[in-house]
Amino acid sequence: MNLSDWRRRIDEIDKQLVRLLNERSHCALEIGKLKQAANLPLYQPDRENEVLANAERNNPGPLTDAAIRRLFERIIDEARAAERNAMHPDGKPKGGNE
């Protein structure tokens, strides 16, 4: 394959990544609704650690486990932000005085 073939391949992979990231975020939003209904905290560090460990365990490389961890930490941060925005669209928690 030549340079333009590889770039087209990357563009196709990027499309898939965007679709999958949005699908994952949709799942996180649904989980956020369930958490809110059950009055559970948005941030659950044990579950986050489990997700990070799963990502590392499923990593065949060439990215290092540390790189995969950083990427997933960012994905989780963005999903949490989307959950917060969905739960508190005005930026204020229910009953909060912030």
N, CA, C and O atoms as a MOPAC input file, in Angstrom:
PM7 MOZYME 1SCF
protein

 N      0.85400 1    -1.19200 1     0.00000 1
 C      0.00000 1     0.00000 1     0.00000 1
 C      0.88500 1     1.23600 1     0.00000 1
 O      1.98600 1     1.23700 1     0.55100 1
 N      0.37900 1     2.27800 1    -0.62700 1
 C      1.13700 1     3.53000 1    -0.64300 1
 C      0.57900 1     4.49300 1     0.40800 1
 O     -0.35700 1     4.16400 1     1.13600 1
 N      1.16800 1     5.67900 1     0.47000 1
 C      0.79900 1     6.67500 1     1.48000 1
 C     -0.69100 1     7.00600 1     1.45600 1
 O     -1.33600 1     7.02900 1     2.50400 1
 N     -1.23600 1     7.25800 1     0.28600 1
 C     -2.65600 1     7.62800 1     0.22100 1
 C     -3.55200 1     6.45200 1     0.60300 1
 O     -4.62700 1     6.66200 1     1.16600 1
 N     -3.13500 1     5.22500 1     0.31100 1
 C     -3.90600 1     4.04500 1     0.73800 1
 C     -3.94300 1     3.95700 1     2.26700 1
 O     -4.99900 1     3.71800 1     2.85500 1
 N     -2.79400 1     4.14900 1     2.90200 1
 C     -2.73700 1     4.11100 1     4.36200 1
 C     -3.55900 1     5.22800 1     4.97900 1
 O     -4.22100 1     5.03000 1     5.99700 1
 N     -3.51500 1     6.40300 1     4.36100 1
 C     -4.31000 1     7.52300 1     4.89500 1
 C     -5.80000 1     7.25800 1     4.76100 1
 O     -6.57400 1     7.59900 1     5.65500 1
 N     -6.20700 1     6.65400 1     3.65800 1
 C     -7.62700 1     6.29500 1     3.49300 1
 C     -8.02900 1     5.26900 1     4.54300 1
 O     -9.12200 1     5.33000 1     5.10600 1
 N     -7.13700 1     4.33600 1     4.79400 1
 C     -7.40800 1     3.32100 1     5.82000 1
 C     -7.57300 1     3.98200 1     7.19400 1
 O     -8.48600 1     3.63800 1     7.94500 1
 N     -6.69600 1     4.92000 1     7.51500 1
 C     -6.81500 1     5.65600 1     8.78100 1
 C     -8.12200 1     6.43100 1     8.83100 1
 O     -8.78400 1     6.44800 1     9.86800 1
 N     -8.50900 1     7.07400 1     7.73200 1
 C     -9.77800 1     7.81100 1     7.70000 1
 C    -10.96400 1     6.88500 1     7.97600 1
 O    -11.89200 1     7.26800 1     8.68800 1
 N    -10.94200 1     5.68200 1     7.42500 1
 C    -12.01300 1     4.72100 1     7.66700 1
 C    -12.02500 1     4.26400 1     9.12600 1
 O    -13.08700 1     4.14900 1     9.73600 1
 N    -10.85900 1     4.00800 1     9.67100 1
 C    -10.76300 1     3.61300 1    11.07900 1
 C    -11.25800 1     4.74900 1    11.97400 1
 O    -11.96200 1     4.50800 1    12.95400 1
 N    -10.89000 1     5.98300 1    11.63700 1
 C    -11.34300 1     7.13500 1    12.42100 1
 C    -12.86300 1     7.23400 1    12.41600 1
 O    -13.46000 1     7.55000 1    13.44400 1
 N    -13.50100 1     6.96700 1    11.27300 1
 C    -14.97200 1     6.97500 1    11.20200 1
 C    -15.54100 1     5.94000 1    12.15900 1
 O    -16.50800 1     6.20600 1    12.87300 1
 N    -14.93600 1     4.76100 1    12.16800 1
 C    -15.40200 1     3.70200 1    13.07000 1
 C    -15.19500 1     4.09700 1    14.52600 1
 O    -16.06200 1     3.86000 1    15.36800 1
 N    -14.04700 1     4.69800 1    14.82100 1
 C    -13.77500 1     5.13800 1    16.18900 1
 C    -14.80900 1     6.16000 1    16.65600 1
 O    -15.31100 1     6.06700 1    17.77600 1
 N    -15.12700 1     7.12300 1    15.81300 1
 C    -16.12400 1     8.14400 1    16.17700 1
 C    -17.47100 1     7.48800 1    16.43700 1
 O    -18.14800 1     7.81700 1    17.41100 1
 N    -17.86400 1     6.55700 1    15.56600 1
 C    -19.13700 1     5.86100 1    15.75200 1
 C    -19.12800 1     5.08500 1    17.06500 1
 O    -20.08800 1     5.15000 1    17.83300 1
 N    -18.05600 1     4.35700 1    17.32300 1
 C    -17.97000 1     3.55600 1    18.54400 1
 C    -17.89100 1     4.41600 1    19.80300 1
 O    -18.48900 1     4.07200 1    20.82300 1
 N    -17.16800 1     5.52000 1    19.74600 1
 C    -17.09600 1     6.41600 1    20.90400 1
 C    -18.45700 1     7.01400 1    21.22000 1
 O    -18.82500 1     7.14100 1    22.38700 1
 N    -19.20400 1     7.38000 1    20.19100 1
 C    -20.54900 1     7.90900 1    20.41700 1
 C    -21.49200 1     6.82400 1    20.92900 1
 O    -22.35000 1     7.09100 1    21.77000 1
 N    -21.33500 1     5.60800 1    20.42800 1
 C    -22.14500 1     4.49300 1    20.92200 1
 C    -21.83200 1     4.23300 1    22.39600 1
 O    -22.73600 1     4.00900 1    23.20000 1
 N    -20.54700 1     4.26500 1    22.73900 1
 C    -20.13200 1     4.08000 1    24.12800 1
 C    -20.69600 1     5.19100 1    25.00500 1
 O    -21.16900 1     4.93200 1    26.11100 1
 N    -20.64900 1     6.42300 1    24.51600 1
 C    -21.16900 1     7.55800 1    25.27700 1
 C    -22.67000 1     7.43700 1    25.48100 1
 O    -23.18600 1     7.79300 1    26.54100 1
 N    -23.37000 1     6.93800 1    24.47700 1
 C    -24.81500 1     6.71300 1    24.62900 1
 C    -25.06700 1     5.72400 1    25.77500 1
 O    -25.95500 1     5.93300 1    26.60100 1
 N    -24.28000 1     4.65500 1    25.81200 1
 C    -24.40900 1     3.67900 1    26.91000 1
 C    -24.14600 1     4.35300 1    28.25700 1
 O    -24.87500 1     4.12600 1    29.22200 1
 N    -23.11000 1     5.17400 1    28.31700 1
 C    -22.77900 1     5.87900 1    29.56100 1
 C    -23.92200 1     6.79700 1    29.98600 1
 O    -24.21600 1     6.91200 1    31.17600 1
 N    -24.56700 1     7.45000 1    29.02000 1
 C    -25.69500 1     8.31700 1    29.35100 1
 C    -26.85400 1     7.51000 1    29.93100 1
 O    -27.50600 1     7.94500 1    30.88100 1
 N    -27.10400 1     6.34400 1    29.36200 1
 C    -28.17000 1     5.49100 1    29.89100 1
 C    -27.82500 1     5.01300 1    31.29900 1
 O    -28.69400 1     4.94600 1    32.16900 1
 N    -26.56200 1     4.68400 1    31.51600 1
 C    -26.11400 1     4.29500 1    32.85700 1
 C    -26.28000 1     5.46700 1    33.81500 1
 O    -26.68600 1     5.28000 1    34.96300 1
 N    -25.97000 1     6.66500 1    33.35100 1
 C    -26.14200 1     7.86200 1    34.17400 1
 C    -27.58800 1     8.04200 1    34.60700 1
 O    -27.85200 1     8.43500 1    35.74300 1
 N    -28.53200 1     7.75500 1    33.70500 1
 C    -29.96100 1     7.84900 1    34.06000 1
 C    -30.31000 1     6.85100 1    35.15300 1
 O    -31.03700 1     7.16600 1    36.09500 1
 N    -29.77300 1     5.63000 1    35.00900 1
 C    -30.03900 1     4.61200 1    36.02200 1
 C    -29.41400 1     4.98200 1    37.35800 1
 O    -30.01900 1     4.77100 1    38.40900 1
 N    -28.20600 1     5.53300 1    37.32000 1
 C    -27.54600 1     5.98400 1    38.55200 1
 C    -28.36700 1     7.06900 1    39.22400 1
 O    -28.56500 1     7.05000 1    40.43800 1
 N    -28.84400 1     8.01800 1    38.42200 1
 C    -29.62900 1     9.11700 1    38.97100 1
 C    -30.91400 1     8.58300 1    39.60000 1
 O    -31.28800 1     9.00000 1    40.69600 1
 N    -31.58600 1     7.67000 1    38.91800 1
 C    -32.82800 1     7.10000 1    39.43900 1
 C    -32.58800 1     6.32400 1    40.73700 1
 O    -33.44000 1     6.30700 1    41.62500 1
 N    -31.42000 1     5.68300 1    40.83400 1
 C    -31.08800 1     4.90600 1    42.03100 1
 C    -30.34900 1     5.73800 1    43.07100 1
 O    -29.94200 1     5.23100 1    44.11600 1
 N    -30.18000 1     7.02500 1    42.76800 1
 C    -29.48200 1     7.93400 1    43.67900 1
 C    -28.05000 1     7.45800 1    43.97200 1
 O    -27.58000 1     7.51200 1    45.10900 1
 N    -27.37600 1     6.99300 1    42.91500 1
 C    -25.99000 1     6.53900 1    43.03100 1
 C    -25.04900 1     7.64500 1    42.56900 1
 O    -25.43200 1     8.48000 1    41.74900 1
 N    -23.81900 1     7.66000 1    43.08900 1
 C    -22.87100 1     8.68900 1    42.65500 1
 C    -22.45100 1     8.47800 1    41.20200 1
 O    -22.37200 1     7.34800 1    40.71800 1
 N    -22.18700 1     9.58000 1    40.52500 1
 C    -21.74900 1     9.52200 1    39.13900 1
 C    -20.37900 1     8.86400 1    39.04900 1
 O    -20.14500 1     8.01500 1    38.18900 1
 N    -19.47900 1     9.26000 1    39.93900 1
 C    -18.11900 1     8.73400 1    39.91800 1
 C    -18.03600 1     7.48900 1    40.77400 1
 O    -18.31800 1     7.52800 1    41.97100 1
 N    -17.64800 1     6.38000 1    40.15600 1
 C    -17.48600 1     5.11800 1    40.86700 1
 C    -16.08400 1     4.57900 1    40.55500 1
 O    -15.88700 1     3.88600 1    39.55700 1
 N    -15.11800 1     4.90200 1    41.41600 1
 C    -13.72000 1     4.57400 1    41.12600 1
 C    -13.44500 1     3.08400 1    40.92900 1
 O    -12.58300 1     2.72500 1    40.12700 1
 N    -14.15100 1     2.21800 1    41.63500 1
 C    -13.91800 1     0.77900 1    41.44800 1
 C    -14.27000 1     0.35000 1    40.02400 1
 O    -13.54900 1    -0.43200 1    39.40500 1
 N    -15.38200 1     0.86700 1    39.51800 1
 C    -15.78000 1     0.51600 1    38.15000 1
 C    -14.79100 1     1.11200 1    37.14500 1
 O    -14.43600 1     0.46200 1    36.16200 1
 N    -14.35200 1     2.33200 1    37.38800 1
 C    -13.38000 1     2.95500 1    36.49100 1
 C    -12.09800 1     2.13100 1    36.44400 1
 O    -11.54700 1     1.91200 1    35.36500 1
 N    -11.61900 1     1.67400 1    37.59000 1
 C    -10.42100 1     0.83600 1    37.63400 1
 C    -10.63000 1    -0.47700 1    36.87700 1
 O     -9.72000 1    -0.97500 1    36.21400 1
 N    -11.82900 1    -1.02200 1    36.98500 1
 C    -12.15700 1    -2.25700 1    36.26300 1
 C    -12.10600 1    -2.03100 1    34.74500 1
 O    -11.57000 1    -2.86100 1    34.01100 1
 N    -12.66200 1    -0.91200 1    34.28100 1
 C    -12.64600 1    -0.58200 1    32.85500 1
 C    -11.20900 1    -0.42000 1    32.36500 1
 O    -10.84900 1    -0.93100 1    31.30400 1
 N    -10.39500 1     0.28900 1    33.13700 1
 C     -8.99900 1     0.51000 1    32.75000 1
 C     -8.22700 1    -0.80900 1    32.71200 1
 O     -7.43700 1    -1.04300 1    31.79700 1
 N     -8.45400 1    -1.65900 1    33.69200 1
 C     -7.77600 1    -2.96200 1    33.72200 1
 C     -8.20700 1    -3.81700 1    32.52800 1
 O     -7.37800 1    -4.49700 1    31.92300 1
 N     -9.49600 1    -3.78800 1    32.18900 1
 C     -9.98700 1    -4.53700 1    31.02500 1
 C     -9.33800 1    -4.03600 1    29.74000 1
 O     -8.94700 1    -4.83100 1    28.88500 1
 N     -9.22600 1    -2.72700 1    29.60900 1
 C     -8.61900 1    -2.15700 1    28.41000 1
 C     -7.16700 1    -2.61000 1    28.28100 1
 O     -6.72600 1    -2.99500 1    27.19800 1
 N     -6.43300 1    -2.56400 1    29.37900 1
 C     -5.03500 1    -3.00500 1    29.34900 1
 C     -4.93400 1    -4.49800 1    29.04900 1
 O     -4.06400 1    -4.92500 1    28.28900 1
 N     -5.81200 1    -5.27900 1    29.63700 1
 C     -5.78700 1    -6.73100 1    29.44000 1
 C     -6.07100 1    -7.10000 1    27.97600 1
 O     -5.56900 1    -8.10500 1    27.47300 1
 N     -6.87200 1    -6.28300 1    27.31000 1
 C     -7.23900 1    -6.54700 1    25.91700 1
 C     -6.30500 1    -5.88500 1    24.91300 1
 O     -6.57200 1    -5.90900 1    23.71200 1
 N     -5.22700 1    -5.30300 1    25.38500 1
 C     -4.30600 1    -4.57000 1    24.52100 1
 C     -3.24500 1    -5.49300 1    23.91700 1
 O     -2.38100 1    -6.00100 1    24.63100 1
 N     -3.31600 1    -5.71200 1    22.57900 1
 C     -2.29300 1    -6.54200 1    21.94100 1
 C     -1.09100 1    -5.73000 1    21.45800 1
 O     -0.12500 1    -6.29700 1    20.94700 1
 N     -1.14600 1    -4.39500 1    21.61900 1
 C     -0.07200 1    -3.53700 1    21.12300 1
 C     -0.32600 1    -3.17700 1    19.66400 1
 O     -1.23400 1    -3.74600 1    19.05900 1
 N      0.41000 1    -2.28500 1    19.09000 1
 C      1.70200 1    -1.78500 1    19.52100 1
 C      1.63800 1    -0.66700 1    20.56500 1
 O      2.67700 1    -0.27900 1    21.09900 1
 N      0.45600 1    -0.14300 1    20.86900 1
 C      0.38500 1     0.86700 1    21.93100 1
 C      0.72300 1     0.21100 1    23.26200 1
 O      0.34800 1    -0.93400 1    23.51300 1
 N      1.42700 1     0.93800 1    24.10500 1
 C      1.75000 1     0.41700 1    25.43400 1
 C      0.49900 1     0.41800 1    26.30800 1
 O     -0.47400 1     1.11500 1    26.01900 1
 N      0.53700 1    -0.36500 1    27.37000 1
 C     -0.57400 1    -0.35700 1    28.32400 1
 C     -0.77300 1     1.03600 1    28.91200 1
 O     -1.90600 1     1.45900 1    29.14400 1
 N      0.32600 1     1.74900 1    29.15200 1
 C      0.21900 1     3.11100 1    29.69500 1
 C     -0.50700 1     4.02600 1    28.71000 1
 O     -1.30800 1     4.86700 1    29.11800 1
 N     -0.23300 1     3.86500 1    27.42400 1
 C     -0.90700 1     4.68500 1    26.40900 1
 C     -2.39400 1     4.35100 1    26.35500 1
 O     -3.23400 1     5.24700 1    26.26700 1
 N     -2.71700 1     3.06400 1    26.40600 1
 C     -4.11700 1     2.64000 1    26.41200 1
 C     -4.82000 1     3.19400 1    27.64300 1
 O     -5.94800 1     3.67700 1    27.54900 1
 N     -4.16200 1     3.12800 1    28.79200 1
 C     -4.73500 1     3.66300 1    30.03900 1
 C     -5.03600 1     5.15300 1    29.89100 1
 O     -6.12100 1     5.60500 1    30.25600 1
 N     -4.07900 1     5.92100 1    29.35500 1
 C     -4.29700 1     7.37000 1    29.18500 1
 C     -5.46300 1     7.63700 1    28.24500 1
 O     -6.28700 1     8.51100 1    28.51600 1
 N     -5.54400 1     6.89600 1    27.14300 1
 C     -6.64900 1     7.08500 1    26.20400 1
 C     -7.99300 1     6.78300 1    26.87500 1
 O     -8.95100 1     7.54200 1    26.72900 1
 N     -8.05300 1     5.68600 1    27.59800 1
 C     -9.31000 1     5.32000 1    28.25700 1
 C     -9.65300 1     6.26300 1    29.40400 1
 O    -10.82900 1     6.52300 1    29.65600 1
 N     -8.65300 1     6.77200 1    30.09700 1
 C     -8.93900 1     7.77600 1    31.12800 1
 C     -9.61400 1     8.98600 1    30.49700 1
 O    -10.55600 1     9.54100 1    31.06200 1
 N     -9.14400 1     9.38800 1    29.35000 1
 C     -9.73500 1    10.54200 1    28.65600 1
 C    -11.15800 1    10.22300 1    28.18300 1
 O    -12.06300 1    11.04700 1    28.31600 1
 N    -11.34300 1     9.03000 1    27.63500 1
 C    -12.67600 1     8.60400 1    27.18500 1
 C    -13.63900 1     8.60700 1    28.36500 1
 O    -14.76700 1     9.08600 1    28.24900 1
 N    -13.19600 1     8.07200 1    29.50000 1
 C    -14.03600 1     8.02800 1    30.70000 1
 C    -14.34700 1     9.44600 1    31.18700 1
 O    -15.48300 1     9.73400 1    31.56500 1
 N    -13.35500 1    10.32400 1    31.17900 1
 C    -13.58300 1    11.71800 1    31.59200 1
 C    -14.65300 1    12.37200 1    30.72500 1
 O    -15.54200 1    13.05600 1    31.23200 1
 N    -14.56400 1    12.16100 1    29.43300 1
 C    -15.54300 1    12.77200 1    28.52100 1
 C    -16.92900 1    12.16500 1    28.70900 1
 O    -17.93000 1    12.87600 1    28.63100 1
 N    -16.99500 1    10.87200 1    28.95200 1
 C    -18.28200 1    10.22600 1    29.20300 1
 C    -18.90100 1    10.76100 1    30.49300 1
 O    -20.10600 1    11.00600 1    30.56000 1
 N    -18.06400 1    10.93700 1    31.51100 1
 C    -18.55700 1    11.47900 1    32.78200 1
 C    -19.07800 1    12.90600 1    32.58900 1
 O    -20.10200 1    13.27700 1    33.16100 1
 N    -18.37600 1    13.69700 1    31.78900 1
 C    -18.82800 1    15.07100 1    31.50100 1
 C    -20.17100 1    15.04600 1    30.77700 1
 O    -21.05000 1    15.85600 1    31.07100 1
 N    -20.33200 1    14.12700 1    29.83800 1
 C    -21.60900 1    14.01200 1    29.12400 1
 C    -22.72100 1    13.60600 1    30.08500 1
 O    -23.83800 1    14.11400 1    29.99000 1
 N    -22.42300 1    12.69500 1    31.00700 1
 C    -23.40300 1    12.29500 1    32.02000 1
 C    -23.80400 1    13.48700 1    32.88300 1
 O    -24.98800 1    13.71400 1    33.13300 1
 N    -22.79400 1    14.25300 1    33.34000 1
 C    -23.07700 1    15.43600 1    34.17100 1
 C    -23.95500 1    16.42300 1    33.41100 1
 O    -24.91700 1    16.95600 1    33.96300 1
 N    -23.62500 1    16.66400 1    32.15000 1
 C    -24.41000 1    17.60100 1    31.34500 1
 C    -25.83600 1    17.11800 1    31.15500 1
 O    -26.77200 1    17.91800 1    31.17500 1
 N    -26.00900 1    15.82200 1    30.97300 1
 C    -27.35400 1    15.27400 1    30.79900 1
 C    -28.14800 1    15.33400 1    32.09500 1
 O    -29.35100 1    15.59400 1    32.08500 1
 N    -27.45800 1    15.08800 1    33.22200 1
 C    -28.14100 1    15.08900 1    34.51700 1
 C    -28.43000 1    16.50500 1    35.00900 1
 O    -29.42100 1    16.74100 1    35.70000 1
 N    -27.55400 1    17.44500 1    34.64400 1
 C    -27.67300 1    18.82100 1    35.13100 1
 C    -27.44400 1    19.78900 1    33.97300 1
 O    -26.41500 1    20.46400 1    33.92700 1
 N    -28.38900 1    19.86300 1    33.04000 1
 C    -28.17500 1    20.70000 1    31.84700 1
 C    -27.96000 1    22.18400 1    32.15500 1
 O    -27.37600 1    22.90500 1    31.34600 1
 N    -28.42200 1    22.63800 1    33.30200 1
 C    -28.22300 1    24.05100 1    33.65900 1
 C    -26.89600 1    24.25700 1    34.38600 1
 O    -26.55000 1    25.37500 1    34.76600 1
 N    -26.14600 1    23.14400 1    34.57600 1
 C    -24.84500 1    23.23800 1    35.23000 1
 C    -24.90900 1    23.15400 1    36.73700 1
 O    -23.87600 1    23.23100 1    37.40200 1
 N    -26.09800 1    22.99700 1    37.29100 1
 C    -26.25500 1    22.96400 1    38.74700 1
 C    -26.87500 1    21.63900 1    39.17400 1
 O    -27.90200 1    21.24200 1    38.62300 1
 N    -26.27700 1    20.94300 1    40.14700 1
 C    -26.90900 1    19.73000 1    40.68000 1
 C    -28.22400 1    20.05300 1    41.35200 1
 O    -28.39700 1    21.15200 1    41.87800 1
 N    -29.15300 1    19.11400 1    41.34400 1
 C    -30.43600 1    19.31300 1    42.02600 1
 C    -30.20300 1    19.60700 1    43.48700 1
 O    -29.45800 1    18.90000 1    44.16500 1
 N    -30.83500 1    20.64400 1    43.96200 1
 C    -30.71900 1    21.00200 1    45.36200 1
 C    -29.42900 1    21.70900 1    45.70800 1
 O    -29.20800 1    22.09000 1    46.85700 1
 N    -28.57100 1    21.88500 1    44.70900 1
 C    -27.28800 1    22.52900 1    44.96800 1
 C    -27.39800 1    24.03000 1    44.95000 1
 O    -28.27600 1    24.59000 1    44.29400 1
 N    -26.52200 1    24.67700 1    45.65800 1
 C    -26.52400 1    26.13100 1    45.71300 1
 C    -25.38700 1    26.73400 1    44.90700 1
 O    -25.10400 1    27.92700 1    45.01100 1
 N    -24.71500 1    25.87400 1    44.07500 1
 C    -23.58000 1    26.37400 1    43.32300 1
 C    -24.00000 1    27.30800 1    42.21200 1
 O    -23.15100 1    27.81900 1    41.48000 1

